[in-house]
Amino acid sequence: MRPMKIRLDEITRHRDEVLPLGDIQGDWLIIPDARRKDYEATFRRIRGLGDLVEVFAKPIAKAIDSVAGSNLSECGGCAKRRDALNRVKF
C-alpha cells in the first residue's frame, strides 16, 4: 500500500485528531501505511454505494492477492468504479 495523501483544506472535521496521524508536507497530510487503518477506521465515512461495496470487496481482493500474487486491492479501475457508484443515489 502507498501512504495516504489528504489535502489539508479538506480536513474539516476532527482536525485535531487527524493531524497527529501523519506528517504535513506542503498542502498535504501524508498518513503512512502503519497509521492508514487508524484513519480509515475512525474517520472515513460511507459516501455512497461505491464505498459500501468497497467495504465488502476490498477484503476479498486482498485474499485473492495473497493467493494469486496479484494486485487487485490497489487496482486503479476499482477506484474509478467506486467513484462512479458513489454518484448513484440510493
GROMACS elastic network, one bead per residue, 0.5 to 0.9 nm:
[ bonds ]
;  ai    aj funct       b0    kb
    1     4     6  0.87645   500
    1    33     6  0.65478   500
    1    73     6  0.88891   500
    1    74     6  0.72342   500
    2    32     6  0.75843   500
    2    33     6  0.65109   500
    2    74     6  0.89834   500
    3    30     6  0.63595   500
    3    31     6  0.55473   500
    3    33     6  0.52697   500
    3    34     6  0.87564   500
    3    35     6  0.89988   500
    3    36     6  0.74382   500
    4    29     6  0.80372   500
    4    30     6  0.56951   500
    4    32     6  0.64719   500
    4    33     6  0.73210   500
    4    36     6  0.67631   500
    5    28     6  0.62154   500
    5    29     6  0.57338   500
    5    31     6  0.64152   500
    5    32     6  0.89153   500
    6     9     6  0.85526   500
    6    10     6  0.71068   500
    6    11     6  0.76510   500
    6    27     6  0.85727   500
    6    28     6  0.55211   500
    6    29     6  0.51720   500
    6    30     6  0.66159   500
    6    31     6  0.80450   500
    7    10     6  0.54195   500
    7    11     6  0.70824   500
    7    27     6  0.58847   500
    7    29     6  0.61860   500
    7    30     6  0.88556   500
    8    11     6  0.54581   500
    8    12     6  0.84385   500
    8    19     6  0.88991   500
    8    24     6  0.82892   500
    8    26     6  0.88822   500
    8    27     6  0.56458   500
    8    28     6  0.53649   500
    8    29     6  0.60702   500
    9    12     6  0.71463   500
    9    27     6  0.77288   500
    9    28     6  0.85454   500
   10    13     6  0.88857   500
   11    14     6  0.76348   500
   11    15     6  0.59701   500
   11    18     6  0.79375   500
   11    19     6  0.87809   500
   12    15     6  0.59561   500
   13    16     6  0.85300   500
   13    17     6  0.89296   500
   13    18     6  0.86615   500
   13    43     6  0.87134   500
   14    17     6  0.53235   500
   14    18     6  0.61780   500
   14    19     6  0.87523   500
   14    43     6  0.79871   500
   15    18     6  0.51361   500
   15    19     6  0.60567   500
   16    19     6  0.58590   500
   16    20     6  0.73418   500
   17    20     6  0.63326   500
   17    21     6  0.75390   500
   18    21     6  0.55675   500
   18    22     6  0.77304   500
   18    29     6  0.89857   500
   18    39     6  0.71916   500
   18    43     6  0.80787   500
   19    22     6  0.60547   500
   19    23     6  0.75165   500
   19    24     6  0.79322   500
   19    29     6  0.71973   500
   19    31     6  0.89262   500
   20    23     6  0.75191   500
   21    29     6  0.86989   500
   21    30     6  0.84391   500
   21    31     6  0.60795   500
   21    32     6  0.81042   500
   21    35     6  0.61963   500
   21    36     6  0.81426   500
   21    38     6  0.80237   500
   21    39     6  0.73310   500
   22    29     6  0.60668   500
   22    30     6  0.52399   500
   22    32     6  0.64712   500
   22    35     6  0.75523   500
   22    36     6  0.89613   500
   23    28     6  0.82658   500
   23    29     6  0.56217   500
   23    30     6  0.52386   500
   23    31     6  0.66155   500
   23    32     6  0.84057   500
   24    27     6  0.72376   500
   24    28     6  0.57529   500
   24    30     6  0.62178   500
   24    31     6  0.89018   500
   25    28     6  0.52989   500
   25    29     6  0.62613   500
   25    30     6  0.70018   500
   26    29     6  0.81271   500
   31    34     6  0.81380   500
   31    35     6  0.62382   500
   31    36     6  0.60072   500
   31    39     6  0.82058   500
   32    35     6  0.55787   500
   32    36     6  0.61121   500
   33    37     6  0.75513   500
   34    37     6  0.71350   500
   34    38     6  0.81386   500
   35    38     6  0.51939   500
   35    39     6  0.65110   500
   35    40     6  0.88753   500
   36    39     6  0.51652   500
   36    40     6  0.61946   500
   36    41     6  0.85136   500
   37    40     6  0.50276   500
   37    41     6  0.58118   500
   37    42     6  0.83176   500
   38    41     6  0.53591   500
   38    42     6  0.61666   500
   38    43     6  0.82999   500
   39    42     6  0.53440   500
   39    43     6  0.55766   500
   39    44     6  0.69338   500
   40    43     6  0.55594   500
   40    45     6  0.81899   500
   41    44     6  0.64424   500
   41    45     6  0.88483   500
   42    45     6  0.85148   500
   44    47     6  0.88695   500
   45    51     6  0.82307   500
   46    49     6  0.79111   500
   46    50     6  0.83881   500
   46    51     6  0.54008   500
   46    52     6  0.62992   500
   47    50     6  0.77995   500
   47    51     6  0.62401   500
   47    52     6  0.81035   500
   47    86     6  0.64382   500
   47    87     6  0.89554   500
   48    51     6  0.56065   500
   48    52     6  0.65391   500
   48    53     6  0.89179   500
   48    82     6  0.87035   500
   48    83     6  0.86164   500
   48    85     6  0.69582   500
   48    87     6  0.69684   500
   48    88     6  0.71695   500
   48    89     6  0.72589   500
   48    90     6  0.77860   500
   49    52     6  0.50390   500
   49    53     6  0.61874   500
   49    54     6  0.85710   500
   49    82     6  0.77292   500
   49    83     6  0.89602   500
   49    84     6  0.89957   500
   49    85     6  0.54342   500
   49    86     6  0.51074   500
   49    87     6  0.79298   500
   49    88     6  0.67670   500
   49    89     6  0.76749   500
   49    90     6  0.72214   500
   50    53     6  0.51518   500
   50    54     6  0.61168   500
   50    55     6  0.87793   500
   50    79     6  0.87831   500
   50    81     6  0.71296   500
   50    83     6  0.61824   500
   50    84     6  0.71021   500
   50    87     6  0.81451   500
   50    88     6  0.83306   500
   51    55     6  0.63493   500
   51    82     6  0.63015   500
   51    83     6  0.81188   500
   51    85     6  0.80144   500
   51    86     6  0.67455   500
   52    55     6  0.53315   500
   52    56     6  0.71673   500
   52    57     6  0.89104   500
   52    82     6  0.88707   500
   52    86     6  0.87946   500
   53    56     6  0.55344   500
   53    57     6  0.59995   500
   53    58     6  0.83828   500
   53    82     6  0.76557   500
   53    85     6  0.86628   500
   54    58     6  0.54220   500
   54    59     6  0.85204   500
   54    78     6  0.86069   500
   54    82     6  0.70417   500
   55    58     6  0.60113   500
   55    59     6  0.75169   500
   56    59     6  0.63284   500
   56    60     6  0.70372   500
   57    60     6  0.51986   500
   57    61     6  0.61430   500
   57    62     6  0.86980   500
   57    73     6  0.86712   500
   58    61     6  0.50526   500
   58    62     6  0.61944   500
   58    63     6  0.86789   500
   58    72     6  0.85151   500
   58    73     6  0.59503   500
   59    62     6  0.50160   500
   59    63     6  0.62221   500
   59    64     6  0.86764   500
   59    73     6  0.79560   500
   60    63     6  0.51246   500
   60    64     6  0.63044   500
   60    65     6  0.86115   500
   60    73     6  0.84200   500
   61    64     6  0.50710   500
   61    65     6  0.60799   500
   61    66     6  0.86977   500
   61    71     6  0.81185   500
   61    72     6  0.54837   500
   61    73     6  0.50646   500
   61    74     6  0.88119   500
   62    66     6  0.62507   500
   62    67     6  0.87438   500
   62    70     6  0.89213   500
   62    71     6  0.79968   500
   62    72     6  0.70265   500
   62    73     6  0.54254   500
   62    74     6  0.89242   500
   63    66     6  0.52227   500
   63    67     6  0.64086   500
   63    68     6  0.85549   500
   63    73     6  0.89093   500
   64    67     6  0.52129   500
   64    68     6  0.57360   500
   64    69     6  0.75828   500
   64    70     6  0.72054   500
   64    71     6  0.85529   500
   64    72     6  0.75811   500
   64    73     6  0.86479   500
   65    68     6  0.53101   500
   65    71     6  0.55928   500
   65    72     6  0.62310   500
   65    73     6  0.71199   500
   66    69     6  0.55135   500
   66    70     6  0.73867   500
   66    71     6  0.87942   500
   67    70     6  0.80505   500
   68    71     6  0.88452   500
   70    73     6  0.85041   500
   71    74     6  0.58440   500
   71    75     6  0.65667   500
   72    75     6  0.50169   500
   72    76     6  0.87836   500
   72    78     6  0.80828   500
   73    78     6  0.80701   500
   74    77     6  0.88461   500
   74    78     6  0.77373   500
   74    79     6  0.83657   500
   75    78     6  0.52882   500
   75    79     6  0.69038   500
   76    79     6  0.52658   500
   76    80     6  0.65322   500
   76    81     6  0.88660   500
   77    80     6  0.50526   500
   77    81     6  0.62418   500
   77    82     6  0.85533   500
   78    81     6  0.51357   500
   78    82     6  0.60699   500
   78    83     6  0.86082   500
   79    83     6  0.61560   500
   79    84     6  0.85758   500
   80    83     6  0.51794   500
   80    84     6  0.61898   500
   80    85     6  0.86428   500
   81    85     6  0.60870   500
   81    86     6  0.84624   500
   82    85     6  0.51405   500
   82    86     6  0.60792   500
   82    87     6  0.88509   500
   83    87     6  0.66214   500
   84    87     6  0.53922   500
   84    88     6  0.70936   500
   85    88     6  0.52079   500
   85    89     6  0.84747   500
   86    89     6  0.75134   500
